[in-house]
Amino acid sequence: MAKTVVLARPHPFLVSDMRPWLEGAGFGVSKPEKADDLISLARGCRAAVVSLALTSPTGMSVDDVLQVLKNEAPDARLLFASLLPFEKAKPAIVSLAVRLGMQPSVVHLGASKEANQSLLGRRDTWGYLAKDDLADSVLRMFASNLMLKHFA
């Protein structure tokens, strides 16, 4: 059976673009239909993807989702996703970490040569992908390889 990745804060971009990308890499994908579903899906999960979009169909904020993941799946590898380029998203991700009292390394999985691969696969590393990273076939392939290392 495939390893499962939880789309912890689903957004149409995550479902339409990331789901097939994750499934193509051999992962099963689950997503909460409502906020109450996240606790059971997150319990013990190994990997989760969190949208940084302003809204989510579950109604949960990014902070709320991260708190659930911190409580229910403290060892889960996290990947954040949004429409923003990494340089614009990174300050928001760092701010989230500070609010939770965490200090993760943030790695752009769509940056072919800049990604510090030695940080991947650690629970104190948070990955990031922009929608454009999956639109470019070369970046998409490179991001798949890095994601596999991170979620391993």
ABEGO torsion letter per residue (X at the ends): XBBBBBBABBBAAAAAAAAAAAAAAGBBBBBBABAAAAAAAABGBABBBBBABABBAAGBBAAAAAAAAAAABAABBBBBBBABBAAAAAAAAAAAAAAAGBBBBBBBAABAAABBAAABGBAABBBBBBAAAAABAAAAAAAAAAAAAAAX
